[in-house]
Amino acid sequence: MNPMQMIFQAMQGGMNPMQMLQQQAAGNPQLQQLHQICSGKSPDDLRKIAENMCRERGTTYEEVAKNFARQMGIPYK
C-alpha cells in the first residue's frame, strides 16, 4: 500500500493524517520535508503551495486532484 492510500484510509477511520505522517516521516526524509511544509498552514495556504508545485512541474492542481481521486477510487466533481 502506498503512503497516500494509507493516509486516505486513516482519514476514513477517523485518525488524524498529520499524526500518521509524523509516524511515517521518522524514517523518510521526503515525508519529513512534507510535514515541515504543511505544519501550521491554513487550507488556503496548502492549496496555494500545491498549485505552485503543480505549475513548477507543468501540470495543474485540478489535473493532479483528478488523477489522485481516480487512483483512490473516489468521485471527483
CYANA upper distance limits for C-alpha pairs under 8 A (distance plus 0.5 A):
  1 MET  CA      5 GLN  CA      6.78
  1 MET  CA      6 MET  CA      7.25
  2 ASN  CA      6 MET  CA      6.98
  3 PRO  CA      7 ILE  CA      6.74
  4 MET  CA      8 PHE  CA      6.69
  5 GLN  CA      9 GLN  CA      6.63
  5 GLN  CA     72 MET  CA      7.48
  6 MET  CA     10 ALA  CA      6.58
  7 ILE  CA     11 MET  CA      6.71
  7 ILE  CA     17 PRO  CA      6.22
  7 ILE  CA     20 MET  CA      7.63
  7 ILE  CA     21 LEU  CA      8.28
  8 PHE  CA     12 GLN  CA      6.81
  8 PHE  CA     17 PRO  CA      8.50
  9 GLN  CA     13 GLY  CA      6.67
 10 ALA  CA     14 GLY  CA      6.77
 10 ALA  CA     15 MET  CA      5.45
 10 ALA  CA     16 ASN  CA      7.49
 10 ALA  CA     17 PRO  CA      6.76
 10 ALA  CA     20 MET  CA      8.15
 11 MET  CA     15 MET  CA      5.89
 11 MET  CA     16 ASN  CA      6.94
 11 MET  CA     17 PRO  CA      6.60
 15 MET  CA     19 GLN  CA      8.21
 15 MET  CA     20 MET  CA      8.20
 16 ASN  CA     20 MET  CA      7.21
 17 PRO  CA     21 LEU  CA      6.63
 18 MET  CA     22 GLN  CA      6.64
 18 MET  CA     35 HIS  CA      8.19
 19 GLN  CA     23 GLN  CA      6.88
 20 MET  CA     24 GLN  CA      6.67
 21 LEU  CA     25 ALA  CA      6.23
 21 LEU  CA     31 LEU  CA      7.39
 21 LEU  CA     35 HIS  CA      7.44
 22 GLN  CA     26 ALA  CA      7.09
 22 GLN  CA     32 GLN  CA      8.01
 22 GLN  CA     35 HIS  CA      7.56
 24 GLN  CA     28 ASN  CA      7.27
 24 GLN  CA     31 LEU  CA      7.55
 25 ALA  CA     29 PRO  CA      7.13
 25 ALA  CA     30 GLN  CA      8.02
 25 ALA  CA     31 LEU  CA      5.19
 25 ALA  CA     32 GLN  CA      5.28
 25 ALA  CA     35 HIS  CA      8.11
 26 ALA  CA     32 GLN  CA      7.60
 28 ASN  CA     32 GLN  CA      6.80
 29 PRO  CA     33 GLN  CA      6.73
 30 GLN  CA     34 LEU  CA      6.75
 31 LEU  CA     35 HIS  CA      6.57
 32 GLN  CA     36 GLN  CA      6.80
 33 GLN  CA     37 ILE  CA      6.72
 34 LEU  CA     38 CYS  CA      6.68
 35 HIS  CA     39 SER  CA      6.43
 37 ILE  CA     41 LYS  CA      8.50
 38 CYS  CA     46 LEU  CA      7.23
 41 LYS  CA     45 ASP  CA      6.20
 41 LYS  CA     46 LEU  CA      6.75
 42 SER  CA     46 LEU  CA      6.77
 43 PRO  CA     47 ARG  CA      6.68
 44 ASP  CA     48 LYS  CA      6.78
 45 ASP  CA     49 ILE  CA      6.77
 46 LEU  CA     50 ALA  CA      6.64
 47 ARG  CA     51 GLU  CA      6.55
 48 LYS  CA     52 ASN  CA      6.65
 49 ILE  CA     53 MET  CA      6.69
 50 ALA  CA     54 CYS  CA      6.63
 50 ALA  CA     61 TYR  CA      7.21
 51 GLU  CA     55 ARG  CA      6.65
 51 GLU  CA     60 THR  CA      7.16
 51 GLU  CA     61 TYR  CA      5.72
 52 ASN  CA     56 GLU  CA      6.69
 53 MET  CA     57 ARG  CA      6.93
 54 CYS  CA     58 GLY  CA      6.77
 54 CYS  CA     59 THR  CA      5.60
 54 CYS  CA     60 THR  CA      5.75
 54 CYS  CA     61 TYR  CA      6.37
 54 CYS  CA     64 VAL  CA      8.23
 55 ARG  CA     59 THR  CA      6.02
 55 ARG  CA     60 THR  CA      6.52
 55 ARG  CA     61 TYR  CA      8.47
 59 THR  CA     63 GLU  CA      7.30
 59 THR  CA     64 VAL  CA      7.90
 60 THR  CA     64 VAL  CA      6.88
 61 TYR  CA     65 ALA  CA      6.55
 62 GLU  CA     66 LYS  CA      6.58
 63 GLU  CA     67 ASN  CA      6.71
 64 VAL  CA     68 PHE  CA      6.52
 65 ALA  CA     69 ALA  CA      6.57
 65 ALA  CA     76 TYR  CA      8.41
 66 LYS  CA     70 ARG  CA      6.64
 66 LYS  CA     76 TYR  CA      6.69
 67 ASN  CA     71 GLN  CA      6.65
 68 PHE  CA     72 MET  CA      6.68
 69 ALA  CA     73 GLY  CA      6.47
 69 ALA  CA     74 ILE  CA      5.59
 69 ALA  CA     75 PRO  CA      6.81
 69 ALA  CA     76 TYR  CA      6.57
 70 ARG  CA     74 ILE  CA      6.65
 70 ARG  CA     75 PRO  CA      7.67
 70 ARG  CA     76 TYR  CA      8.25
